[in-house]
Amino acid sequence: MTSENPSGRSASDKILADLQQVYPNLSPQLRRAAHYLIERPDEIAFTSMRQLAERADVQPATMVRLAQAIGFDGYETLREPFRDALRQQPSGFGQRARNLLARTGRRSGGRALSQLANEMVAADRENIALSLEAIGADELAEAARALAGARRIYLIGQRSLFPAAFYVHYACSMFRDNLILVDGNGGTFADGLRGVSDEDAMLVFSFEPYSRGTIEAAEYGAKHGATVIAITDSLVSPLAALTQHLLLVGTDTPALFRSVVPAMTISQVLVAQVLAQGGQDALSRVTESEHQLESFGAYWTEEDRKSKPDQMAEDSDDEFELPRPHERGRS
């Protein structure tokens, strides 16, 4: 079966129509699988066959037989048009900006802005739920174990995803010191990767449009045997072929950039799991870090609150003190 059809429908739409047409004649197991695909077509490109089969409560072989029932050689050839559609979706910043302005033009008023905010929050709730479901608790735990057992952890996220990499570096530095944030300051991006080996792990973040530096760093790490854990947005991400642990997150949002909220959520979960696996030693390191920060007065305390009014009063008196009567007129 080819992806072309004379009706003007996309190849993926035609597959869904074909599934609906043959549905009444399928066996109960095939109907169950077909029903799941028809109801949730967005997951076909985003999720592996085994994961889809598990969610539909059928065997992976059932998915293969379903594909064959509508003329495909196997499930992968059925899925390819859905992955093609994913690749062809307009994703440029210009198009996203035009869509955003169309929603919130000057004549739209505050109501449109309020609606936009509600849509963004709702989208992120769904993104987080779908991401956690797609990844699964077991895969998250495996990724955390890979990080916890590594000699060193290299952290890479560029542009809008730099905060996620920075967060993991900052949080994990409270209880371990073998972290390398590859940030490229002063043009030293490649320098930060020096020494990576099969004893190390590399946590990388990248969404479409994928940053070249991130992909090249992941390629370098994989070539040198590092365990690559990728937080990315698609099975067709260039990181997918480089990683032992592919953590897919949803990124849909009406905003200009793809949402980084799910990536931050998964990052927080990974940090918590790495900490938990560190046991008593990690707990002791957190306590030491806390004491070190306290010694520098890094955080605002109640003592600051109590002393601030008195200090403000003293500053006010010094700044606005009026001249005494006998001093008036003197220069």
C-alpha positions in Angstrom: 0.0 0.0 0.0 1.3 3.4 -0.9 0.8 6.7 0.9 -0.9 8.3 -2.1 -4.6 8.4 -2.5 -6.9 10.2 -5.0 -9.4 11.6 -2.5 -7.2 14.5 -1.3 -7.1 13.1 2.2 -3.8 12.6 3.9 -2.4 9.1 4.0 -2.9 8.9 7.8 -6.5 10.0 7.5 -7.1 7.3 4.9 -5.6 4.6 7.2 -8.1 5.7 9.9 -10.9 5.5 7.4 -9.8 2.0 6.3 -9.7 0.9 9.9 -13.3 2.1 10.4 -14.4 0.4 7.2 -13.0 -3.1 8.2 -13.8 -2.7 11.9 -17.1 -4.7 11.8 -15.4 -7.7 10.2 -12.5 -7.9 12.6 -11.9 -10.4 15.4 -12.6 -9.1 19.0 -8.8 -8.6 19.6 -8.3 -6.8 16.3 -11.4 -4.6 17.0 -10.0 -3.7 20.4 -6.7 -2.6 18.8 -8.4 -0.8 15.9 -10.7 1.0 18.3 -7.7 2.3 20.3 -5.9 3.6 17.2 -9.1 5.3 15.8 -9.8 7.0 19.1 -6.2 8.1 19.7 -4.5 8.6 16.3 -2.0 11.2 17.7 -0.3 8.4 19.7 0.5 6.3 16.7 3.5 8.4 15.7 4.4 9.3 19.2 4.4 5.9 20.8 6.0 2.5 20.2 4.1 -0.5 19.0 4.6 -2.3 22.3 3.4 0.6 24.3 0.3 1.0 22.2 -0.4 -2.7 22.4 -0.1 -2.5 26.2 -2.5 0.4 26.4 -5.0 -1.2 24.1 -4.7 -4.4 26.2 -3.7 -6.6 23.2 -0.5 -8.4 22.2 2.0 -6.6 20.0 1.4 -9.3 17.3 -2.2 -8.1 17.2 -1.0 -4.7 16.0 0.9 -6.4 13.2 -2.1 -8.4 12.2 -4.2 -5.3 12.2 -1.8 -3.5 9.9 -1.9 -6.5 7.6 -5.7 -6.5 7.6 -5.7 -3.2 5.8 -3.0 -4.0 3.3 0.3 -3.2 5.0 3.3 -5.5 5.3 3.6 -4.7 9.1 2.9 -2.2 11.8 5.9 0.0 11.0 4.7 0.7 7.5 1.3 1.6 8.9 2.9 4.0 11.3 5.1 5.7 8.8 2.4 8.0 7.3 1.6 9.3 10.8 5.3 10.0 11.4 5.5 11.8 8.1 2.5 13.9 9.1 4.3 14.7 12.3 7.4 15.8 10.4 5.4 18.0 8.0 3.5 20.0 10.7 4.4 23.7 10.5 6.6 24.4 13.4 8.6 27.5 12.5 8.6 30.3 15.0 7.1 32.7 12.4 4.1 30.5 11.9 3.6 30.0 15.7 3.9 33.7 16.2 1.2 34.3 13.5 -1.1 31.8 15.2 -0.5 33.5 18.5 -1.3 37.0 17.2 -4.4 35.7 15.5 -5.6 34.5 18.9 -4.7 37.7 20.8 -4.9 40.6 18.3 -5.4 44.1 19.6 -9.2 43.9 19.0 -9.5 40.7 21.0 -9.2 42.4 24.4 -8.4 40.9 27.8 -10.8 38.0 27.3 -8.7 36.6 24.5 -5.6 36.9 26.7 -7.4 35.2 29.6 -8.5 32.4 27.3 -4.9 32.0 26.0 -3.7 31.6 29.5 -6.3 29.0 30.3 -5.5 27.1 27.1 -1.7 27.1 27.9 -2.3 25.8 31.4 -4.7 23.1 30.2 -2.3 22.1 27.5 0.5 21.6 30.0 -1.7 19.6 32.3 -2.4 17.2 29.4 1.3 17.3 28.3 2.5 16.2 31.7 -0.1 13.4 32.1 0.6 12.1 28.6 4.4 12.3 29.1 4.3 10.4 32.3 2.1 7.8 30.8 4.2 7.5 27.6 7.5 7.1 29.5 6.2 4.8 32.2 7.4 4.4 35.8 9.8 1.6 34.9 11.6 3.5 32.2 11.9 6.6 34.4 13.4 4.5 37.2 15.9 2.9 34.8 17.0 6.3 33.5 17.5 7.5 37.1 19.6 4.4 37.9 21.8 5.0 34.9 22.4 8.6 36.1 22.9 7.5 39.7 25.5 4.9 38.8 27.5 7.0 36.4 31.0 8.2 37.2 30.1 11.7 35.8 26.9 13.2 34.5 27.1 15.5 31.5 24.0 17.8 31.2 23.2 19.4 27.8 20.3 21.7 26.9 20.5 24.7 24.7 18.3 27.8 24.1 14.8 27.3 25.7 15.8 24.0 27.3 18.9 25.3 29.0 16.9 25.9 32.2 16.1 22.2 32.4 19.7 21.2 32.2 20.7 23.9 34.6 18.0 22.8 37.1 19.3 19.2 37.1 22.9 20.4 37.6 21.9 22.8 40.4 19.7 20.3 42.2 22.0 17.3 41.9 25.0 19.4 43.0 23.4 19.5 46.5 24.3 15.8 46.9 27.0 14.9 44.3 29.9 16.7 42.7 30.5 14.8 39.5 28.3 16.9 37.3 29.3 18.8 34.2 26.9 21.4 32.8 28.0 21.8 29.1 26.9 25.4 28.6 29.5 26.6 26.1 30.5 29.8 28.0 33.3 31.6 26.1 33.0 29.2 23.2 34.0 26.2 25.2 31.1 23.9 24.3 33.3 21.1 22.9 35.7 21.5 25.8 33.0 20.5 28.2 32.7 17.1 26.6 36.3 16.2 27.0 36.9 13.0 28.8 33.5 11.4 28.3 33.6 7.6 28.4 31.6 4.5 28.9 31.6 5.1 32.6 29.6 8.3 32.2 26.0 9.3 31.5 24.7 12.1 29.4 21.3 13.7 29.9 20.3 15.8 26.9 17.3 17.9 26.1 16.1 18.9 22.7 12.8 19.7 20.9 12.1 20.6 17.3 13.8 22.6 15.9 16.6 20.6 17.3 19.8 22.5 18.3 22.7 21.3 16.3 25.1 21.5 19.2 22.9 19.2 21.4 22.6 16.6 18.7 26.4 16.6 18.0 27.2 16.4 21.7 24.9 13.3 22.0 26.5 11.8 18.9 29.9 12.3 20.5 28.8 10.8 23.8 27.3 7.8 22.2 30.4 7.3 20.1 32.5 7.2 23.2 30.3 4.7 25.0 28.4 7.1 27.4 24.9 6.1 28.4 22.7 8.7 26.7 19.4 9.7 28.3 17.3 12.0 26.0 14.3 14.1 27.0 12.8 14.9 23.6 9.5 15.3 21.8 9.2 12.6 19.1 10.2 9.2 18.0 11.6 10.8 14.9 13.8 13.1 17.0 17.5 12.8 15.9 18.2 11.9 19.5 16.0 8.7 19.3 18.7 6.7 17.5 21.4 7.8 20.0 19.9 7.0 23.3 19.4 4.0 25.6 16.7 5.8 27.4 14.2 7.8 25.3 12.0 10.0 27.5 9.3 11.4 25.3 7.4 14.4 26.5 4.4 16.4 25.0 5.2 19.9 24.0 1.9 21.2 22.5 1.0 24.8 23.5 -0.4 27.8 21.8 2.6 29.8 23.0 5.5 30.9 20.8 7.9 28.2 22.0 7.1 24.6 22.6 6.3 24.0 26.2 9.3 23.2 28.5 7.0 22.5 31.5 6.9 18.7 30.9 10.6 18.6 30.5 11.1 20.4 33.8 8.6 18.0 35.4 10.5 14.9 34.2 13.8 16.6 35.3 12.4 17.1 38.8 11.3 13.4 39.0 14.7 12.2 37.8 16.5 14.4 40.4 14.2 13.0 43.2 14.9 9.4 42.1 18.7 9.9 41.8 18.6 11.5 45.3 16.6 8.5 46.7 19.1 6.1 45.2 21.9 7.9 46.9 20.7 6.8 50.4 22.2 8.1 53.6 25.3 9.4 51.9 23.2 11.7 49.6 21.2 12.9 52.6 24.4 13.8 54.5 25.6 15.7 51.4 22.4 17.7 51.2 22.8 18.6 54.9 26.4 19.7 54.3 25.3 21.8 51.3 22.5 23.4 53.3 24.9 24.4 56.1 27.4 25.8 53.6 24.7 28.0 52.1 23.6 29.2 55.5 27.2 30.2 56.3 27.1 32.6 53.4 23.7 34.0 54.3 22.4 32.9 51.0 18.7 33.0 52.0 16.4 35.6 53.6 15.6 34.8 57.2 13.3 36.0 60.0 16.3 37.9 61.4 16.5 39.9 58.2 12.8 40.7 58.5 13.3 41.9 62.1 16.3 44.0 61.4 15.1 45.6 58.2 12.6 48.1 59.6 15.3 49.5 62.0 17.8 49.7 59.2 15.3 51.5 57.0 14.6 54.0 59.7 18.3 54.7 60.2 18.8 55.2 56.5 15.8 57.4 56.3 17.0 59.6 59.1 20.5 60.0 57.5 19.1 60.8 54.1 16.4 63.3 55.1 17.8 65.0 58.3 16.9 68.7 58.3 19.6 71.3 59.1 19.5 72.7 62.6 18.2 76.3 62.9 21.7 77.8 63.6 23.1 76.1 60.5 20.6 77.5 58.1 22.1 79.9 55.5 25.6 78.6 55.9 27.3 77.3 52.7 
